[in-house]
Amino acid sequence: MNMKKVLSLVLVSAMTLTMAATAFAEEAGGLSGANCDPANTAKTDETLTIGFGSEPSTLVGTATGNTENESMMIFSALTDNLVAYNSLTGEIEPQLATEWEWVDDTHCKFTLRDDVTMSDGTPFVADDVVFSVKMWRDQNATNETGSIFTECADPVADDEHTVTIEFTSNAPDIIRMLTWTNYGIVSEDEVNAAGGFEEVGKNPAVGSGPYKFVSWTNGQSVVIERNEEYWNQDYAGYYKQIVFTFTSDPAARIMAVQSGDADVAYAIPTAQASTFQANEAVKVVNYTFDQVNHLWFNMGENAGATADQKVREAIDKALDYDAINAVGSAGLTAPALGYFVEGNPNYNEVYTTEERAVDIEGAKALLEEAGYGDGLTIRALGLSDIEPVYVVMQANLAQAGITLELDIPDTAQFVGQAAGGDYDIIIVGEYAAARFPSIFIFFQNAYTFCIGGPKWTTDEINAKIHDFIFAEDQESATQIGKEFEEMMKESCIQTNLFPAVNSAVTNPALKGFNTLERGFMDPTGFYKE
């Protein structure tokens, strides 16, 4: 097929997705379906089936350094954390820890519950926390999970129900990080019983959560079962079993819900989900979660043409941000003019709508200056839910003489390729709900691994990140954040696309679609009335 025909097909595909998304936004009138139902109070013997787009490589990512989304969602049902975050009140609440206090600038003492049983029947004690913290630190030294314990001493079990943990700092939101799913508590005895770190990912009978691990059939499903001895008497698990299946094709996952073979089709491209909005056989759920999707350019050791700032600026000028947003968020949000979502306390409007306007001639001129006047081919890496956005970008860039090739692997391959910088451009958002110590992780030199691959950084950038995290008040932090964003803009390190919107298609009778950090789905709260 010649290039002209390929471009025509890409343009038609992009226009179809854009029109569908626009119609959906006008009909739906906003985001809906998540975090809006009261808590479940009933238990049944029914089974819930959730369709994921990719099978994880492990179910205990913190034991091996992997933090794949699917593994974290399943892991969240099997474990509890020291603390929990209440999204309605904005407060950090007790979970396995009943209280905590800072002993000094870097040490925090946690008092633990004395009525918790682990999945192997043994009581939860301080040694379980000691083991878990050491696992987070030692197995995750090169990612954000271990970042808050870098070079810290081992935690100390003061007695069976008290533990003192050393952190790298007492940054304002460091305790809130412990509410994330990757900080689920496991026990050393259970990990050893499974055969050690390498084996526990396949047999994660390791926690004290509302569900217990049952089985994992490679290529087919993971099964978990309600924990009838769960310590939290306020929680009721409606479904006796939850089955996670893996199908890469979003349309196939939706069809499974339509036919009754599944209850939830997770991680559906928003533009695709929009076409089912009026379908009474399913329910469409859309939600945001304090994250902007950013387009990052490879500027690391493996970088090709995108190492040249003129090429990066040319790509930026050629993109139609309105069309990208119409597909990426189904028109439910506006194109992002800053690194943070509007409404975030750190939000700054760093770009103007005029600067976001398409400038094909300007893009061509920059490519000519960079030595690519005869054309350029670059490669984009992404997961299936972002593929429709890349289709729009293909059409945009083709007009400037840039051919965009797509690489859409499964999650495990994506993580490996992203970490190694095996791409030219990549769309990756950063969960930025607060000033976490790991914020702006794509720049901080502390990490040799970060999703998005190696990025360009300087001492000036690193100092600005530190000042932002530790600013004494929010007004100062917002101003420092603006200065940092201006630095990114000047060097065209990345470009802001649109606030991330997650979409799912569910059984219309299903309630209790709740979310965790990073927009993760909580699989334990679903029920039917």
N, C-alpha and C positions, 0 to 999 in steps of 0.2 A: 504494500500500500504506500503511495507516495506521501510526502510530507504535507502537501496541501490538503489531502483527504483526511490525514490524521488530525491536523489542526481543526478542520471543520467538525469532525466528530467530537473533539475535546470541547469546542465552543458550544456545540449543541448540548452536550452533557452538562456543562457548567450553567448554561441558560436554564435548562430544565430544573436543575437543583435549586437555582436561585428563585425561579418563579414559584416552585413548591414551597420553599422556605418562607417567601414573602406572604403567600396566601395563608400559610399556617400562622404566622405572626399576627396577621390581621384578624384571623378567626379566634386564636387562642387568647390574645390580649395579654399575655404575660407568662410567667413561670408558675408551675403548679405541680402538685402531686407528691412532694417530699416534705417530711418533717411537719405534717399537719394533722395527723390522726392521734387520738388518745392512745395510751399504752394498752396493750392486750391484757386481758385478765383470764382467758380460758386456755385449756389444754385439750388436745385431741390426739388421735392416733394417725392423723393424716401425714402425708409426705409433701414437702415443698421442693419443687425442681427449679433450679436457677441455671440459666444458660449463659456461660461465659464465652468470650471470643477466643480465648487462648488457655491452654493448660499450663499451669506454673511448673517450674522445674523443681520446686521445693515448697513445702508448706510451712516451714519454720525458717524464713528468710534470714533472720538475725543470727542463726546458727552457722550460716555459710557466707554471709555478706550480701546475699541477694534480697532485694526488696521489691519483688514484682507485685503489681496491684492485686492480682487474683490470689496470690498466696497470703497477702496481708489481710484480705477480707475473710478468707477461710480461717486464718490464724486468730482473727479477732473473736471468733465464736468459741474458740477452744481455750482462751486465756483471759485473765483479768490483769489490770494494771494497778500500780500503786494508787493512782489518782484518776479521776474521770473529769471530762469537761462538759458542763451543762451549756448547750448552745442557746437555750432560752434565756438564761440569767447571765451568761458570760462568766460564771464562777467555776473555779476548780473545786471538785468535791471529793470526799473520801471514797476509796474503793477497797483495795486490799490494805491500804494504810488508813488509819483512823485520824491521824493528825501528823503534822510535820513542823519543824522549826529550824531556822538557820542557826548553826552553832557559831560559825564565823563566816568570812567572805566566800568560802568555797565548800564548806561542809554543811550538810543538811541531815537532821536526824528524823527518821520516820518511825512512828509507833504502828504496829501491825495488828490486824484482826487475829483473834485466837480461836475462831470458829469455822475456819476454812479447811476443806479437804481437797487435796490434789486428785487428779484422775486415777492415780494408782492406789488411792485409799489412804495415803499417808497424810498427816496434818501439815498445813502450810506453816513454815517457820522462817526465821530471818536468814538462815543459810540458803534458802531458795532465792531470796533477793540478792544475796552476795553472789551466788553463782550466775544469776541472770545478768547482773550489772557487769561482771567480768566477761560474760559472753558478748554483751553489746559492745564493750570496749575493745576486746581482743579480736573478735571475729569481724568487726565492722570499723576497723581503724581508718579505713579510707573512704567512708561514706558518712552521711549526716547522723546515722544512728549512733555511731561511736564518737562523733565529734564532741559531744558535751562531756566526755570522760577521757579525752586524749591526755596521755602521760599522767593520769591520776593514779593514786594509790588504790589498792584493793579496798572495797567497802568493808566495814567492820560490823559483825553481829555482836552488839553489846549484850544481848540476851536473846532468848528464843523469839521475842516479839518486838525487838527494837534493833534498828540497823542505821548506821551512819554512812552516808555516801558522799564521796568527794566529787565535785564537778569542776570543770575547767574554769568556771566563773559563776557569779550569781547574777547573770544577765536577767533583766526584768521578766522574761517569759520562759525561763529555762525549765521551771517545774511544769508549765503547760505542755512542753514537749513530751513529758512522761505520759500524757494521756493518749499519745499516738499508738496505733495498733502494733507497731514494731517494738514497743516496750512492754509486751505481754510477759508476765512472770512464768518461768518454768523451773523445774527442779533438777538438780544434778542427778539424783537417783533415777528419775524418769528418762533423762537423756542417755545415761549409761545403759539403762535397760533396753533402750531402743537400738543400742549399738554405737553410740557416739554421735558427734555432730553430723557426719556424713549420712548416717542412716536415719536420724531423727526426722529429717525433712520428708521422708517417705512414710514414716510411722509416728506421727506427732501426738502420741498419747502423753502429753507433757504438762497440761495446765489445770486450772481450776475454773474454767469458763462455763457458760450456760449450756454448752454442747461438748460432747466427747467424740473423738475420732473413731470411725468404724473401719473404713476401708478406702483404698485407692486403687482403681483399675486403670492402668496406664492407657491413655488415649481415649478413655471413655468417661470416667466419673470419679468423684470423691464423695463419700457418704459420711455424714456425721449424725449423731443421735443426741437427743435431749438428755442433759445431766440431771437425773432425778434427785441427786443429793446436792444440788447447787445451794450455796450458802445464802444467796440473796433472796429472801422470801418475798420481796416486792416484785420479783421478776416472774413472769409466766411465759413459757415457751409454747406457743400454740401448736407448732408442728413437732411431731415425735422425731421425724428424720428430715434432714435437708440433703438433697442430692445436687451436686454441682456437675454440670455437663460442659463439654467444650466443643464449640462449633465456630470456625473462623468466619463463616459467611453470616453477616447480620440478618439478611433476608431469611435464611434458614432458621435462625434463632427466633425471629418474629413469627414465622410460620408454625413453629413448635408451640408457641403460646396460643396462636389462633386455633390450632387443632386440639388443644388441651393436653398436649404431651409435656408442656412446661408451663410454669407459672410466671417466670420473669425472664426477659431477654435483656441482659445488661450490656452497657457500652454500645448503644446503637447510635450511629451518626445522627445528629440532631435533624439535619435536613431529610434524612430517610425516615426517621420517626415521625416527622411532620406529616407525611403522606397517610398516616394511619389515625390522625387526630379525630376524624369523623367516623371511624370504624367502631361500631358498638361491640365487636367481639374482643376488643382489647382496650387498654387504657394507656395513654402516653404520659410519662413522667419526665419533667425537665427541671433542672435546678442548677444554680450557681454555687460557688464555694470559695470565694475569696482568692481567685486565681485568674490571671490573665494568661492567655496563650501567646507565647513569644516565638518569633522566628529567629533562630540563632544561626550564625554563620560559622563554619569551621575555620578557626584561626590558629589551630594547634599544629603539632609537628606533622600531621598527615594532611594538612590543608593543601588544596589546589588553588584554583582561581580565586576562591573567596578569601584568601589571605590578602588580596589586593583591595584596599578600601574603595577604590573606584568601582570595582565589580560589585561590592556590597551595596554601595549607593545606587548603582544602576538597577539592581534587583529591587531595592526599596522604591525607586521612582516608578518602576514598571508595574507594581502591584496595585490592584484595584481593591482598596480596603473595604469599601462598601459591599462589593460583591463577595469578598472573602467572608465578611461578617454575616452576610445574608445566608450563606451556606453553613458556616461554622456554628453560629448561634441561632440559626433559623430566624434571624431578624429580631430575636427576643432581647438583644442587647444592642448597644451602639459600638462602633469600632473604638478600640482602646486608644486614648490619647496620653496615657501614662503607664508606668510599669505596674502600678497597683490598680485594683478595681475601684471605680468611683464609689465613695462611701467608706472605703477603708481609711482609717485615721492618717495613714501615710500617703494618701493620694495627692498627686500633683499633676496638673494638666501641662505636660511638657511639650506636646505637639499641638499644632492648630489643625483644624480641618483643611485649611488651605495647603498646609505642608503635606497632608495625606493625599492630595489630589494626584491622579495618574499623570505621568509626564513621560510618554514613550520616547519623544525626541530627545529629552534630556538623558534618558537611560541609554539610548543608542550612542549619544555623544561620549558618555563616560566609558562605554565599552570600547569605542574607537580609541580613546586615549589609553585604555589599558591594554590595547593590542588584540582586542577580540571583535574587530569590526566585521569580520567574516562569519561571526557566530560563535556560540559557546554552548557546551553541554555540561550541565551540572546534575547532581544526584541528590534526591530528597529521601530521608529515612523517616518512617512513621508507622504507627499502628493503624488497624483497619478503620477505627472510628474517625481518624483525621484524613483519610484518603479523599473524601469529597472536597475538602479544602485544597488539597494539592491539585486536584483536577482543575479547579478554578485558577490556581496559580500557574498551572501549565499553559492555560489559554492566555493569561496576562503576559507571562514572560516570552511566549512565542512571538508576540507582536514586537518585542524588542530584539528578537534574534537569539533568544536563549531557549535551548531545548532542556526541559526538565524531565529527567527519568525518575520513576518512582520505585522505591524498595519498601515493600510492606511485609515484613517478617512477623513471626509470632513474638510473644512478649519476651521470652528468654533470649532469642536471637537479637531482638531490638535492644535490650539492655546491654548485651555484649558489644554490639556494633556502635551504639551510642557512646559507651564508655571509652571505646578505642578511637573515637573520632572517625569512624568509617562512614562518612557522608560529606556532602557539601553544605546542605542546609537541613535543619531539623526543627520541628515545632515542639517545644517543650514549655510547659507552664511551671511556675514556681508557687507553691502554696505559701501565701504571705499574709495570713490572717493576723499575725502579730510580729513583733520584733524578736523572732526566734534567734538564738545564737548562730544558727546555721543559715540565716537568711542571706540571699545573694550567694548561694553555695556554688554557683557556676564560676565565681571569681576567686573564692578564697583558696589560698595556697595550701591550706591544711589538708586538702583532699587530692589524692591521685586518681580517685574514681569519682565521677559525678555524672549523672544523667545529662546528656547534652554534649559530652566530650570535653576535651581540654579547651580552655578559653584563654584569651589574652588578658593579662592583668599587670598591675604595677604596684609599687609601694604606696603610691598616692591613692590608688583605688582601695587597697587593703586598709589603709588608715581611715579612709572615709567610711568604709563598712563598719569598722570598730566604733567610730564616733556615732554612727547611726544607731547601732545596737545599744550602746550604753548612754545615750543622751538622757539627761536628767528629767526632761519633760517632753511631752508630745509635740509641742510647737517647735522645739529645737530639732527633734527627730525628723519632723516633716520637712523642715528647711534643709537639713543635711541630706535627706533622701532626694530632694529636688536637685541639689548640687551633684549628687552621684548620677542621677538620671541624665543630667546635662552632659556629664562626661561620657556616658554611654552613647548619647545621641551624637556628640561631636565626632566620635570615632566610628560610628555606625557598627557597634559591636553586635547589636540585636535590634529588632524592630517589633513594636507591640502590635498584635493582631486584634484580638477580641477577648472579652471576658469569657472564660471557659464555661460552657454549659454542658452538663452531663444529661444524657437521655436514656430512658429505658422504656420497654413496652411490657406491660403486665396483664395478668388476668384482671378483667374489670371489677371482679368482686374482692380483689386483694387490697388490704389496707396495711398500714404500718410500714410504709417505705421511709426508712430513716437513714441518715447519713453520718459518717464519721469524718475524721480529718481528710483533707485532700479530695473531698467529694466521694470517698469510698462509700459503698453501700453496706449498711449493717444487715447481715442476713438473718439476724435473730429476732427481729421485731415484727415480722409479717404475721397476719392473721386474716380470717374471714369472719364476718358477722353472720 
